[in-house]
Each structure stands twice: as structure tokens, then as C-alpha cells.
């Protein structure tokens, strides 16, 4: 095999890897979350990750048994959130919020956020709008 052939094969292989990368960047909402069992949780915000392709909200929720659980709530990407008027500083740390969400199918405290309600009653539809989302608008 000549040097030029090896270089062409290497370039083709790298191109295939990079072309496939976007396929793994987004997961199927329906595969990871159960839209048939929506949950509503109220708790205290301890962290907001303002990143793409999804932003994340961490909320400490006190369960009926008194146990405190930290929920990791997936939200839309930053550009969509800004479009709906939600910005990184919209929620102050230690503030109380209510989140309507779809829970993780594996039972972990991980959810796909739908409606986020601030203490003053302001609501944001923070869900992901990718085509895999069974409830996307």
C-alpha cells in the first residue's frame, strides 16, 4: 500500500468519525425519559449549568419521608432558553422553584424539564425541542 493510499484511508476514516459525532451529541428523549409519568417537584436551586446542547438545573427536593434528593433537570440549549426570555441569571442560587418534568426511565433523580415556575409565578417552557421529543411543540 502506497503512502498516498494510506493518507486517503486515514482521511476517510477521520471524516467518518467526525460525520458520525452529531449523531451521538443528542440522545432520544423518549428513550431516556418517561413522558407517560410526569412529575412535579419543588425545591431549592443549588446549581445552573448554562451549556449546550442542554442546560442543566440542579434542585434539592425534600421528599415525603424527609430525605433530601438532588434532582438533575435537563433543559433546552442556551439559544432556545434565551429566545423564551430565560437567562443564566434568571434563577438565583438558593431560590425556590417548581419543575414539571419527565423522570428518567431508570428511576434516578434525573429528569427532562418541561415547565419551570419561579417563586413569583413566572413560568418558562424549558423543554428540549428536538424531533425525538414526543411532546415537542
C-alpha positions, -999 to +999 in steps of 0.1 A: +000+000+000+015+033-010+018+064+012-009+083-007-033+054-003-027+053+034-033+090+038-065+088+018-077+059+040-068+079+072-086+110+060-117+089+050-117+072+084-114+105+103-141+120+081-164+092+090-158+096+127-164+134+126-195+129+104-210+105+130-203+127+160-235+147+158-255+115+159-242+109+194-245+145+206-283+143+212-300+114+228-335+102+223-358+120+248-383+092+246-356+065+253-342+082+284-373+098+299-408+086+306-434+111+293-462+090+305-453+096+342-448+133+346-435+145+380-438+179+397-411+189+422-405+219+443-371+226+458-341+248+461-317+256+432-281+248+440-266+250+405-273+261+370-251+249+341-255+272+311-241+249+284-251+234+251-265+212+238-285+212+270-285+234+301-289+218+335-307+228+366-299+211+400-327+213+425-326+199+461-361+184+469-373+172+503-393+140+498-423+130+519-400+109+541-378+139+549-349+127+527-333+154+506-326+144+470-308+164+444-325+163+410-306+170+378-330+186+354-322+187+317-333+218+299-331+231+263-299+246+250-289+282+258-301+297+225-336+284+230-337+295+266-326+330+256-354+330+230-380+324+256-366+351+279-347+328+303-311+337+310-284+323+332-291+348+359-329+344+358-327+320+388-307+329+418-290+301+437-309+292+468-342+303+453-372+280+453-386+267+420-412+242+409-404+220+380-428+199+359-407+172+342-405+137+328-385+114+350-356+092+339-368+057+330-340+042+352-356+057+384-326+080+391-333+116+402-327+129+367-355+144+346-362+163+314-377+196+323-409+209+309-424+239+328-402+258+353-421+280+377-403+307+397-414+317+432-432+348+418-452+327+394-433+334+363-432+302+341-408+291+314-413+262+290-377+249+292-381+216+273-359+204+245-374+208+211-355+181+192-376+158+169-371+128+192-391+146+219-426+131+219-442+162+233-422+188+213-442+218+200 
